[in-house]
């Protein structure tokens, strides 16, 4: 059992803080100590909020035409943002001041830092550009090409230097120190999202054709799950790497990936409670709690590893607009939920610790 309490609310009744952005929330990032949260919008605003004080630390409301992706590099003390303009902005996490701007060959879909902060990767068109950090400055390092179409998502291996990049026709794995050394998992379809399992055993992709692939990284073997209602943009692994949560419709599913064959021939746990398409889902960082938000503003929470009724929601509530982004703080003490209306709500979480 997970140790999650079922006798009381999972979240506090009211948010401990709420912040307003100028449009649709595109990304939420927590600082490692959980004291601040950085957020970005598709209207081009980047901001950092002091959660404990309940106030805005700084905001750049017109940083870019639109921000599709943002990420924190703690080692350099900065927030990176990219989007509809052919440039990448690196901002001081403390003040919001622009520290560096980098020109890109195309608009950028995704920005990610390696776990150690040494490398930054940006998906721009059919290329992935990798930059190496020297102090607080990032310099051009490698360019990964040979993608058959626009790269839709990238993800660094947990604790490592392998970068996964998905596009039409293939999922590519590049090493962080060689522009030619890569593996390619090919299939005739388009992957939109990619997520490593925490133990690096699997890569999961959410696909345009309403399927999910789970790739065994060592062998390249893949499993394909069908039956989703729509393209799958929502993927979340639990902290152990055993369970993968997937969206792609009104009923989220959780797949048990343990054992030699992973989820092969295992039915998923179906999670009930939503009446509209799920737009975001997130496992807690250290527990088996899973939350999901949908396009009419309903927020549900489950313990999908429970021995009894794992698909029944522990809690369900309605917020002000479509819920499009969710992220737990590093210690799971808070949950940040972003809406299509630009509202970011911070809730304190409530459950018993593991025994």
N, C-alpha and C positions, 0 to 999 in steps of 0.2 A: 504494500500500500504506500501511497505517496506521502501520507501525513497531512494532506490538505484537509482543513476543517470543512465539514458539510453542514454544521449546525448554525452557522452564522454567515453573514454576507462575506463574499470574497473581496469586494471592494467597499470602501467607505461610501456612505450614502451620497455625499456631495463631493465634488472635486476639491482638493486642497488648493488648487490654483487653476486659473484659466487664462489663456492668452489668445489674442486675435492677430492673425496674419492677414495679408491683403488678398488672399485667394487660396485655392485648393492646396492642401498640404501634400507636398511631394516627398518629404523625408523628415525623420526624427532621429536624432543621435544623442545619446547620453554621454557625458564625461565619465571616465572610469570610477570616480568617487561618487557619482550620482547626485552631485550638488547642482549641476546645471544641465540644461538640455538645449541642443541646437536644433533649429527647425528651418525648413525652406518651403517655398511655395512655387507653384507653376506660374504665378504672376511675377516672379523675380525677386521676392523678398527673402533675405537671410537674417536670422535673429538668434540671439542666445538669451535664455531666461534663467534667472536664479530661482530655483524651485523652493528652497527653504524660505527665502524672503518674499516669494510670490510676486516678483517684479521682473521687468524686462531689463536685462543688463545692457544690451545694445541692439540696434536694428539697422539694416541696410535695405530699405523698401524697394529700391530700384537698382539692385546690384546687377542683374542681367535681365534680358527680355523674358526669360523663363528659366527656372532652375529645375532640372529633371533629376539631379542627384547631388547629394552633399555627404561629406564624411569628415570625421575628426581625426587629426593626427596629434595625439597627446605629446609625443616626443618633441615635436616642433611647436607645440602650442598654437595650432592653427585649425581653421575650418576651411575645407576645400569645397568649391561649388562650381557646377558646370551645367550647361543646358543648351538653349536655342541659339546662342551666339557661338562663334568660332573662337572661343577663348575659355580659359580656366582661371578662376580667381581664388587665391589663397589669402585668407583673412586671419588676423590676430583673433584667437579665441577669447582673449581678454577684452579687447577694445573694439573689434570689428574693422580695424584699419586694414586696408589692402596692403599686404606684404609683398605679393608677387602676382604677376599676370603672365600666362603662357598662351601663345597662339596655337590654335588647333586647326587641322585640315578640314574639319567638318563640324557640324553641331554634335554635341556629346550626349550620349545616352546614360552612361554610368561612370562613376568615379569611386575608386576604392583604394585604401591604404593596406599594405601588408600588416600583419599583427605587430611586428616589431617597429613599424613606422619607417623602415628603411627604403621602401619602394612605394610608389604611387602609380596606379594604372588608370587610364582613361580610355573608354570605348568611344571612338569618334569615327563614324562612318564604318568602312570596312577594315579599319585599322584599330589596333590597341597600342597606345603609346605608354611606355613605361619610363618613369623618372626616378632618379636616385637622390636620396636626401644627403646633403652635406650641411650639417648644422640645421639652420631653419630654412634653407634654400633647396629647391628641387631642380635638378638639372636633367636634360634629356639623356636617356640611357639606351633604350632599345625600342624598336618598333616591331610589333607582331603583325604580319600581313597574312596573305593566303586565305583569307576568309571569303566565302562565296557570296556573301551578302552583308548587309549592315549588321554589326555586332549588337545584339539586343541586351546582353547582360554579361557581367564578369564577376568572378569571386576568387579571392585568394584562399589557398589551402590554409586551414587553421594551424597557426604556428609555423607555417612553411613558406616556401618561395615559389610554389607552383600556382599558376594562374589559369583558371578555367574560363573559357569564352564561348558563348553560344551564338549561333547564327543559323541561317537556313543551310541544311545539308550536313551539319557536323557540330559536335561539341569538341573543342580543341583544348588541350592542356599544354601550356607553355611553361618552361622553366624560367625563373626570374633572372637568369644571367646569360641567356643564350637566345638570340632572335630566331634561330633555326631549329633548335632542339625542341620538338613537340610531338605529342601523340594526338591522333584524331579519331574520334568515335563517330563514324558516319551513319546517317540514316536519311531517308527521303522525307524530310519534314522540317518545320521551323520551330526551334526552341526559343521561348521568350524570357524565361527565368532559369537561373541555375543556383543551386545551393549545395555546399559540401556538408556531409555529416560531420559532427564534431570530432570523430575519430578518423576522419579521412578515408573511411572504407568505401563510402558511396558518394556519387554525385547524383543529385536529382534535378530533372528539368521539367518545367511546366511548358506545355506545347500549344501551338496555334490550333492544332486539329483536335482539341479537347481530349488530350491524353497526357499522361505523366510517364516519363522514363526514369528508371533507377539504374544507374550504371555502376557495376563493380569496378572500382578504379584499377585494381591489380590486373584483372583479366580482360577488361573491356566488355565483358558480358553485360547484356542489358535486359531488363524486364520492362514491359510496357503495360500500363494500366489504362483501361478504357472506361467509357460509360459516364464521363463528366458531361455536364450540361453545356459548358462553354469553354473557351480557351482558358488555360490554367495560368494565372498570374500570381497565385498565392501558395507559397511553400514555407514550411517552418519545421526544423528538426528540434527534438527535445535535447536536453543537455547531455544525455547519455549516448545519443546517436542511434538509439534503438527504434524510436518512433518518428515517423514523418507525417506531418499534417498537410493536407492539400485542400485547396478551395475548388474553384471551377464550377460553382453552382450555389444552390440554396443550402445544401446539406454538406458541410465539410466532412472529410474522412481522415482517419488516422490508420497508418499502415505499420505493422510490426515487422521490423527489418532484422530481427535477431536470427542467429543460426547461420549455417553455411549457405542456405539458399535464399536468405532474406525473406521478403514478403511473398515469394512465389507460392501459389495455391493457398494463400491465406486470405480470407475475406477481411476487409477493413472494418474498423469501428465507425459507424455512421453517427454523426453528432446532430441532434435535433434542437430546434428552438427558433430558427430563423424563418422568416416569411419572404425574404427577398435575397437576391444574390449577394454572397459574401464578397467583400472587397479587400479585407485584411484579416490575417490571422497570425498569432504569435504564441509560441510556447514561452513560459517563464524560463529564466536563465538557469535556475538551480532546482526547479521543481517540475512536477508533471502537470501543473496548471496550464490550460490552453484557453485563450480568448479569441473571439472573432467578432468583427463588425461588418454590417451590411449596408446596402445602398439606401435603406430607409431609416438608418440611424440606430438600429437595434444592436446591442452589445450582449453577447452571451459568453459564459465561462463554464468549462467542464474539467473534470478529471478523467481523461480517456483511458487511464490505466487502472481505474477502480475495478474491484472484483464484481461489484453489482451495479447495474444500470450505467455503464460508462458513457452512453450516448445521451443521457438526460442532463440538461443544463443545471448547474449548481446555482446559477444566477442569470437573470435576464433583465435588461433595462433599456430605455430608449433615450438617445441624446438628440441634439438639435438638428443634425443633418446627416447625410451619408457619411459613414465612417470609412476612411480610405487609408489610414496608416496607424500602426500600433507598435509600441516598443516598451518592454520592461526595463527598469533601471538595472544596473549590474547586480545589485543585491536583492532584486525582486520586491523591494519595499514600495515601489511606485510603478504605476502604469501610465504611459502617455498615449492618448488617443487623438488623432488628427482628423478633421472633417473636411468635406468639400467646401464648406463655408469659411474655411480658414481658422476655425476655432480649435485650439489645442487644449485638451482637458487633462489634468494630472490628478490621478486618483491614488490614494494610499491603499495598499493591499492588506488583507487580513486573512491569515491562515496560520495554523500551528506549524512549527518547524518539524523537520523529520526527526523521528525518534533516534 
